[in-house]
Amino acid sequence: MTDTADSSKPESHTGESDPKVSTRNPETRPDGDAATPAGSIPEPGQAAETPDAGEPEDAKRSTVREFAILAVIAVVLYYVMLTFVARPYLIPSESMEPTLHGCTGCVGDRIMVDKVSYRFSAPRPGDVIVFKGPPPWNLGYKSIRSNNTVLRWVQNGLSFVGFVPPDENDLVKRVIAVGGQTVQCRAETGLTVDGKQLKEPYLDRNTMAADPSVYPCLGSEFGPVAVPAGRLWVMGDNRTHSADSRAHCTSVPAEALKGVLCTGDPTSGTVPVSNVIGKARFIVWPPSRWGGVGSVNPQQNQ
């Protein structure tokens, strides 16, 4: 029997294989996603996946705006606090020692002054207050502003927002007598208000011990002074080194010759309540002296 070859099948040759033709598109990825040829226009869906080139710049501008807003808010709050709530002050002299320390060229106490209390009540005897010196107290005061017009303008602007101290003669003393009271000092009675001797535990005992001859007035005799309404008689705790109400009063010449001062105009030497900036509350610097500033009423001597 003769085998008949099937003409429907291709002939095969021993040792040779048919070349395999790949039907996969060369541009097709294994996972089936078609790659975008270079220079071709991306499909609409791909545009949403491309990062916005302007987005980082917008974020940067937004951050700058936020910082600017926060800075403005901080300055406004700082201004409100210094103007209406509290403000730090530097003690420049020794007139309030030992309660508050200060001297030329040294690190004086920095105190926090409460500006709120006296909006609801008046200063009372024993309060340690900061006040703007009345005109007679300002003789010899030197401005802390620059002579340069531009720098002075800058200083005034910074002072307005509280970064530079105001250009005024701010002083700190203790209230001894208020409006309607009569204050005087005599060698035989010491310092009295309305005829009653005061008890003053805050005085500088070292100064008194160093010069007993000045006791009990710790200076010249003065008064009687009838303190007018709306005014205060103030004195420093370091009496022999304090230019206080005694140093700014007027005297009748005849009495002055006797060594008795402050017998003239009762408004002279007193401080208007309207000049009071606030009440000294805390010593905030240096850290070794942190603490409150006590208000001891010297008229409560029992």
BELVENKA-V887320 format. One record per residue. N is the residue number from 1. PSI is psi in degrees with one decimal (none if undefined). NEAR is the number of other C-alpha atoms within 12 Angstrom. Layout:
n=<N	N>
psi=<PSI	PSI>
near=<NEAR	NEAR>
//
This chain:
n=<1	2	3	4	5	6	7	8	9	10	11	12	13	14	15	16	17	18	19	20	21	22	23	24	25	26	27	28	29	30	31	32	33	34	35	36	37	38	39	40	41	42	43	44	45	46	47	48	49	50	51	52	53	54	55	56	57	58	59	60	61	62	63	64	65	66	67	68	69	70	71	72	73	74	75	76	77	78	79	80	81	82	83	84	85	86	87	88	89	90	91	92	93	94	95	96	97	98	99	100	101	102	103	104	105	106	107	108	109	110	111	112	113	114	115	116	117	118	119	120	121	122	123	124	125	126	127	128	129	130	131	132	133	134	135	136	137	138	139	140	141	142	143	144	145	146	147	148	149	150	151	152	153	154	155	156	157	158	159	160	161	162	163	164	165	166	167	168	169	170	171	172	173	174	175	176	177	178	179	180	181	182	183	184	185	186	187	188	189	190	191	192	193	194	195	196	197	198	199	200	201	202	203	204	205	206	207	208	209	210	211	212	213	214	215	216	217	218	219	220	221	222	223	224	225	226	227	228	229	230	231	232	233	234	235	236	237	238	239	240	241	242	243	244	245	246	247	248	249	250	251	252	253	254	255	256	257	258	259	260	261	262	263	264	265	266	267	268	269	270	271	272	273	274	275	276	277	278	279	280	281	282	283	284	285	286	287	288	289	290	291	292	293	294	295	296	297	298	299	300	301	302>
psi=<138.8	128.2	136.6	124.8	139.3	111.7	-9.7	-9.5	141.7	154.1	145.0	146.8	133.9	134.0	-6.0	144.4	148.3	136.1	136.6	128.5	121.0	131.1	2.9	136.1	128.9	-24.0	0.9	129.7	158.9	-32.7	4.1	-5.5	132.1	131.1	147.9	120.5	151.6	136.4	-5.4	159.2	126.7	151.7	157.6	-36.2	-30.5	-27.0	-34.2	-23.4	-12.3	126.2	141.6	120.9	-27.2	-7.1	-46.2	-38.8	-39.4	-40.8	-38.8	-44.2	-37.7	-41.0	-42.6	-42.0	-42.4	-43.4	-40.1	-43.0	-43.7	-39.0	-43.0	-43.7	-41.9	-43.0	-42.5	-45.0	-40.1	-42.7	-44.8	-42.3	-48.0	-33.6	-38.6	-16.8	-65.2	157.3	141.2	145.9	149.2	132.9	114.0	-10.5	178.5	10.1	-19.3	11.7	147.7	-0.4	-48.4	134.6	143.6	144.0	160.8	124.8	0.2	175.8	98.2	164.5	143.8	126.2	152.5	124.0	124.9	119.1	-0.1	-41.5	-45.0	3.3	-17.9	-12.6	161.5	155.8	144.8	159.2	134.4	-16.9	138.5	117.1	154.7	132.1	157.5	127.7	129.9	162.2	-45.2	-20.9	-9.2	4.4	127.5	-3.7	132.4	130.5	143.1	8.8	152.7	151.8	-16.8	126.9	-44.4	-46.6	-38.2	-39.4	-41.8	-43.8	-41.3	-38.5	-43.7	-32.6	-35.0	-36.1	4.5	5.1	-14.6	138.7	150.1	150.6	75.8	159.1	83.4	131.4	158.9	127.0	176.2	137.4	125.7	-41.8	150.3	176.0	134.6	-9.6	158.3	126.3	142.6	168.0	131.6	152.2	-34.5	-19.8	-20.7	-164.0	127.0	153.1	123.2	37.1	-1.5	130.8	142.8	152.0	115.3	85.0	-11.6	-3.4	156.3	97.6	-31.7	-40.4	-43.3	-38.4	-31.4	-29.2	78.0	-19.0	-21.9	-9.9	143.0	-10.7	-15.1	43.3	-164.4	153.0	151.9	162.8	-171.2	144.3	117.9	105.5	122.1	157.6	140.5	14.0	165.3	145.1	120.1	149.4	155.7	153.3	-27.7	74.7	-37.3	-6.3	38.3	122.2	82.6	-150.2	-32.4	-32.6	-11.0	9.5	170.0	155.0	146.2	127.1	-41.8	-39.7	-35.7	-35.8	-25.9	-2.7	14.1	118.4	174.3	44.6	7.2	-133.7	120.7	-20.2	-19.4	130.0	-18.9	160.8	128.3	138.7	-30.7	-17.6	-9.2	126.5	-41.7	-175.4	131.1	123.7	-47.7	149.3	115.3	-12.7	139.2	163.8	-30.4	-15.4	18.4	137.3	172.8	158.2	112.2	145.0	99.7	114.9	109.5	-13.7	-14.3	77.2	13.1	none>
near=<3	4	5	7	9	8	7	7	7	9	12	9	8	7	6	8	9	11	6	7	7	7	8	13	13	14	15	14	12	11	9	11	11	15	19	15	12	8	7	8	12	16	14	9	9	12	11	10	10	13	10	12	9	11	12	12	12	13	14	13	14	14	14	14	14	14	14	14	14	14	14	15	14	15	19	18	18	22	23	19	21	29	25	21	22	28	34	32	36	31	36	24	30	32	32	38	32	28	38	44	31	28	19	14	10	15	20	29	35	32	36	33	38	33	29	24	22	25	17	9	12	26	41	32	32	35	40	41	47	41	36	26	33	29	19	22	25	20	15	10	18	13	18	19	23	15	13	11	11	12	14	19	16	18	24	23	19	20	22	21	24	26	19	23	24	26	23	25	27	32	39	47	45	46	44	46	42	34	30	19	30	31	42	37	35	26	21	13	19	26	35	32	34	23	21	21	26	30	22	31	20	28	33	28	22	16	25	21	15	13	17	15	15	21	26	31	33	32	32	29	33	39	39	32	41	31	37	24	21	23	34	44	48	45	44	40	39	34	37	33	26	28	29	37	41	41	28	31	32	26	29	20	14	13	19	19	13	15	20	28	34	38	33	26	20	34	30	32	37	46	44	29	33	21	25	39	40	41	42	44	30	30	31	25	23	20	14	13	20	17	20	21	31	23	27	24	25	29	28	19	15	10>
//
